[in-house]
Amino acid sequence: MRKIRILHAADLHLDSPFEGLSAGKAAVRRSEQRELLGRLSALARTEQADLVLLSGDLLDSGRPYFETGEELIRALGWIGAPVFIAPGNHDFYSPQSPYARLKLPENVHVFKSGRIEALELPELGVRVYGAAFTENRSGPLLEGFRAERTEGVYNLLCLHGEVGVRESVYNPVTEAELAQSGLDYAAFGHIHKASGLKKAGNTWYAWPGCPEGRGFDETGEKTVYLVDLEGEACTLRPVSIAARRYELLNVDVTGTDPLLAIHTRLPDDTVRDVYRIVLTGEAETAPDLNRLYASLSELFFELQLRDETRLRRDVWDGAGEDTLRGLFLAKLRARYDKATDEAQRLRIEQAARWGLAALDNTEEVARHEDQ
């Protein structure tokens, strides 16, 4: 059988709200998400992909911006190669969905049924199976399925779903179903953390995760997959097309200046990325997060600072003084001494830190919330 190359991507979630960012930066991020489509198309052309499988949640909702629909038409048409879209739980197919309303290029096929169907590509020696979510949940779509086997023809699947979680309400798929499916490669979407190449029986399968993070639950490098099939052999290559990354950085500030500790840990180039820096360790006083933010914010697209330091035990030195501070500390110290485990003591120390910060008219800086 001839070698074929597949570009497999999923979970772009175009037009995500980015609620944790300011309105201006959220608009920037949505615009950058649209640019993912152009980079995906360029990758398909540069790597000479024979076909593209987009396994659901290409859109974050059924009401994309006008600009997103226009870019979808332009970028997918520019690919030239056949493109298959299997709508997922966020962009499920209905007569009112964007996939029904947009005039997509002729090289693009959208699966519209909740039942598995197949399209033949005889010029490639490929048969592509797929189905659509037709509402925001789906029962098992692959149950009892078996692909037709034809000499010299690859059987491929493009589908949104969750492998190995039988109780899932998002098209649960079992490895046993994949093993008996007669498929050569199954391209899944839905899970935002990349799987790497997997195998069940003679069926190769994978999900690439999201191609670009949208929050601190999607940190680090994100990718799409280039998959080569040649006979029974399969190889997979992850490729990053992301413009920005979300990163979490824990910095121990024990015995040092917090600003110096942060600079020591930071990579060289962070200006395009979104960072949450969490300060840990022991400190004499609560770090001044406002000062740190003013010194660091220009090094990032967006920065969030969190203080999880513990005050040194001498925080209790003022306990018992005839002042508001002393009375506050005395009450907390009494609770600290009665605490039955380390977790309780840490929580009480944290309360002391927050209380002292309030008395000193300082506050935690959180420039945007979790998404």
C-alpha positions in Angstrom: 0.0 0.0 0.0 1.2 3.5 -0.8 2.2 5.9 1.9 -0.3 8.5 2.9 0.2 11.5 5.1 -2.6 12.8 7.4 -2.7 16.2 9.2 -4.8 15.5 12.3 -6.0 18.4 14.5 -8.9 19.0 17.0 -10.2 21.3 19.7 -9.2 24.7 18.3 -12.2 26.2 20.1 -12.2 29.2 17.8 -13.8 32.3 19.4 -13.3 31.2 23.0 -14.4 34.0 25.3 -11.1 34.3 27.3 -13.2 35.7 30.2 -10.1 36.0 32.4 -8.5 38.6 30.1 -9.4 42.3 29.5 -11.8 42.9 26.6 -8.9 44.2 24.5 -6.6 41.2 25.1 -9.4 38.7 24.7 -10.1 40.2 21.3 -6.4 39.9 20.5 -6.5 36.2 21.5 -9.5 35.5 19.4 -7.8 37.1 16.4 -4.8 35.0 17.0 -6.9 31.9 17.2 -8.2 32.6 13.7 -4.5 32.8 12.6 -4.2 29.1 13.7 -6.3 28.2 10.7 -3.8 29.9 8.4 -0.9 28.1 10.0 -2.7 24.8 9.8 -3.3 25.3 6.1 0.4 26.3 5.6 1.5 23.2 7.4 -0.7 21.0 5.3 0.7 22.5 2.1 4.4 22.5 3.3 4.2 18.9 4.5 2.2 17.8 1.5 -0.6 16.2 3.6 -2.8 14.0 1.5 -5.8 14.8 3.7 -6.8 16.7 6.8 -8.9 15.3 9.7 -10.4 17.8 12.1 -11.9 15.9 14.9 -14.4 18.2 16.5 -14.7 21.4 18.6 -13.1 23.4 15.8 -15.5 26.2 17.1 -16.1 27.0 20.7 -19.8 27.4 20.1 -22.5 27.5 17.4 -22.3 31.3 17.1 -18.9 32.2 15.8 -18.0 35.7 14.8 -18.4 36.7 11.1 -14.6 37.0 10.7 -14.1 33.4 11.9 -16.5 32.0 9.3 -14.7 34.0 6.6 -11.3 32.7 7.7 -12.6 29.2 8.0 -13.7 29.3 4.3 -10.5 31.0 3.1 -8.0 28.9 5.1 -9.6 25.4 4.5 -10.0 26.2 0.8 -6.4 27.1 0.5 -5.3 23.7 1.8 -6.5 22.1 -1.5 -6.3 18.6 -0.1 -9.5 16.9 1.2 -10.6 18.2 4.6 -13.0 16.2 6.9 -14.7 17.8 9.9 -16.5 15.7 12.6 -18.5 18.2 14.7 -18.1 17.8 18.5 -20.0 18.8 21.6 -19.1 22.5 21.4 -19.8 22.8 17.6 -22.4 20.1 17.1 -24.2 19.8 13.8 -27.7 21.1 13.4 -29.7 22.9 10.6 -28.8 26.2 12.4 -25.1 25.4 13.0 -22.4 27.4 11.2 -21.5 24.2 9.2 -25.0 24.3 7.8 -25.0 28.0 7.1 -21.5 28.6 5.7 -20.6 27.9 2.1 -17.6 25.8 2.7 -15.1 25.0 -0.1 -15.6 21.9 -2.2 -12.6 20.2 -0.7 -14.3 20.3 2.8 -16.7 17.6 4.0 -18.6 18.0 7.2 -20.1 14.8 8.8 -23.7 15.7 9.6 -25.3 12.5 10.9 -25.1 10.9 14.3 -24.5 7.6 12.6 -21.1 6.5 11.2 -20.9 7.1 7.4 -18.1 6.7 4.9 -16.6 8.6 1.9 -14.4 7.0 -0.7 -11.3 8.7 -2.0 -10.2 6.2 -4.7 -7.4 8.5 -6.0 -5.8 8.2 -2.5 -6.8 4.6 -1.8 -8.6 5.9 1.3 -12.0 5.4 2.9 -12.9 8.0 5.6 -15.5 7.2 8.2 -17.0 9.7 10.5 -20.0 11.0 12.4 -21.2 14.2 14.0 -22.4 15.2 17.5 -26.0 16.4 16.8 -26.4 17.9 20.3 -23.9 18.7 23.1 -23.8 15.1 24.3 -23.6 11.8 22.5 -24.0 8.1 23.3 -21.5 5.6 21.9 -21.2 6.1 18.1 -18.7 3.3 17.4 -20.6 0.5 19.2 -20.9 -2.5 16.9 -19.1 -0.8 14.1 -16.8 -2.6 11.7 -15.2 -1.0 8.6 -15.3 -2.7 5.2 -11.9 -4.2 4.4 -10.7 -3.7 0.8 -7.3 -4.7 -0.5 -5.2 -1.6 -1.0 -7.5 0.8 0.8 -6.8 2.5 4.1 -9.8 2.8 6.5 -9.6 6.1 8.5 -11.9 7.5 11.2 -12.5 11.1 12.1 -14.6 11.4 15.3 -15.0 13.4 18.5 -15.2 11.2 21.5 -13.6 9.9 24.7 -11.6 6.7 24.6 -11.5 4.5 27.7 -14.1 6.3 29.8 -17.2 4.1 29.4 -19.4 6.3 31.6 -18.6 9.4 29.4 -21.5 11.3 27.9 -19.2 12.4 25.0 -19.3 9.4 22.7 -17.5 6.8 24.9 -15.2 4.5 22.9 -13.5 1.3 24.2 -10.2 -0.1 23.0 -12.1 -3.4 22.4 -14.3 -1.6 19.9 -11.2 -0.1 18.2 -9.5 -3.4 18.1 -12.3 -5.1 16.1 -13.2 -2.0 14.0 -11.1 -2.8 10.9 -9.7 0.7 11.0 -6.1 1.6 10.2 -6.1 5.0 12.0 -8.7 6.6 14.2 -8.4 10.4 14.6 -10.1 11.5 17.8 -10.7 14.9 19.4 -12.2 16.1 22.8 -9.3 15.5 25.2 -7.1 18.6 25.4 -3.9 16.8 26.5 -2.2 15.0 23.6 -2.2 11.2 23.7 0.7 10.3 21.6 0.4 7.3 19.2 -1.7 4.4 20.6 -2.7 1.0 19.3 -5.7 -1.3 19.9 -5.5 -4.6 18.0 -4.4 -3.5 14.5 -5.9 -0.1 14.8 -3.6 2.9 15.4 -5.3 5.9 17.2 -4.6 9.2 18.8 -5.9 12.6 19.9 -3.6 15.6 19.4 -5.0 17.8 22.2 -5.7 21.4 21.7 -3.2 23.2 19.3 -3.0 26.3 21.6 -3.7 26.7 25.3 -6.5 28.9 26.5 -6.0 28.8 30.3 -3.8 27.5 33.1 -5.3 24.0 32.7 -3.7 23.9 29.2 -0.1 24.8 29.9 3.1 24.1 28.0 3.6 23.2 24.3 0.5 22.3 22.3 0.5 20.5 19.0 -1.2 19.1 15.9 -0.2 15.7 14.5 1.3 14.7 11.2 0.6 11.0 10.7 2.2 8.7 8.1 0.6 5.4 7.2 2.5 2.9 5.1 1.0 -0.6 5.0 0.6 -1.7 8.6 3.2 0.8 9.9 2.3 4.2 11.4 4.4 7.1 12.6 3.3 10.3 14.3 5.0 13.6 14.5 3.8 16.4 16.8 4.1 19.9 15.3 3.5 23.2 17.2 1.6 26.0 15.4 0.8 27.9 18.6 1.4 31.7 18.9 1.4 31.7 22.7 1.7 29.4 25.7 0.3 29.4 29.2 2.8 28.6 31.8 2.9 28.0 35.6 6.1 28.8 37.4 6.7 28.1 41.1 9.4 30.2 42.6 10.9 29.5 46.1 11.8 32.9 47.6 13.2 31.6 50.9 16.2 33.7 52.0 16.3 35.8 48.8 14.6 38.8 47.2 11.5 37.7 45.3 12.2 39.8 42.2 15.7 38.3 42.0 14.4 34.8 42.5 11.8 35.2 39.7 14.4 36.6 37.3 16.7 33.7 38.1 14.0 31.2 37.1 12.5 32.9 34.1 13.3 31.6 30.6 14.8 34.1 28.2 11.8 34.8 26.0 8.4 35.1 27.7 7.0 38.3 26.1 4.4 36.4 24.0 3.2 34.1 26.8 0.7 34.1 29.6 2.3 33.3 33.0 1.1 32.6 36.5 4.0 32.9 38.9 3.4 31.3 42.3 5.7 32.4 45.1 6.5 29.7 47.6 8.9 29.1 50.6 9.3 31.2 53.7 9.4 35.0 54.0 9.9 37.5 56.8 7.0 39.5 55.4 4.4 39.0 52.7 5.9 39.8 49.2 4.8 43.1 47.7 2.9 41.8 44.7 2.0 45.2 43.4 5.7 46.1 43.2 6.6 42.8 41.6 3.8 43.2 39.0 5.0 46.7 38.1 8.5 45.4 37.6 7.6 42.3 35.7 4.4 42.8 33.7 6.1 44.1 30.5 7.9 40.8 30.2 4.7 38.9 29.4 1.5 39.1 27.3 -0.3 38.7 30.6 0.9 38.0 34.1 -0.7 36.7 37.3 1.1 36.6 40.6 0.1 34.4 43.5 1.6 34.5 47.0 1.8 31.1 48.7 4.7 31.8 50.9 4.7 31.0 54.6 5.7 33.6 57.2 8.5 32.6 59.4 7.6 31.7 62.9 8.6 35.1 64.2 5.4 36.3 62.7 3.9 35.7 66.1 6.4 38.1 67.9 3.8 40.8 68.1 1.1 38.5 69.5 -0.2 39.9 72.8 0.7 43.5 72.2 -2.0 46.0 73.2 -2.6 46.9 69.6 -5.0 45.7 66.9 -2.1 43.8 65.3 -1.2 42.2 68.6 -4.8 41.1 69.4 -5.3 39.7 65.9 -2.1 37.7 66.1 -2.9 36.5 69.6 -6.2 35.0 68.5 -4.6 33.3 65.5 -1.7 32.0 67.6 -4.1 30.4 70.0 -5.7 28.6 67.1 -2.3 27.7 65.7 -1.2 26.1 69.0 -4.4 24.0 69.2 -4.1 22.8 65.6 -4.0 19.1 65.3 -2.0 18.7 62.0 0.4 20.6 59.7 -2.3 21.4 57.1 -4.3 23.3 59.8 -1.2 25.1 60.9 -0.4 26.2 57.3 -3.9 27.5 56.8 -3.6 29.6 60.0 -0.3 30.9 59.0 -1.8 31.9 55.6 -4.6 33.7 57.4 -2.0 35.6 59.5 -0.2 36.6 56.3 -3.4 37.8 54.6 -4.5 39.6 57.8 -1.1 41.4 58.2 -1.2 42.3 54.5 -4.6 43.9 55.0 -3.3 45.8 58.1 -0.4 47.0 56.1 -2.7 48.1 53.2 -1.3 45.6 50.7 -3.2 43.1 48.6 -2.7 40.1 46.4 -2.5 40.8 42.7 -4.5 38.6 40.3 -4.7 40.1 36.9 -7.0 37.4 35.4 -8.8 34.4 36.8 -8.6 30.8 35.9 -10.4 29.7 32.8 
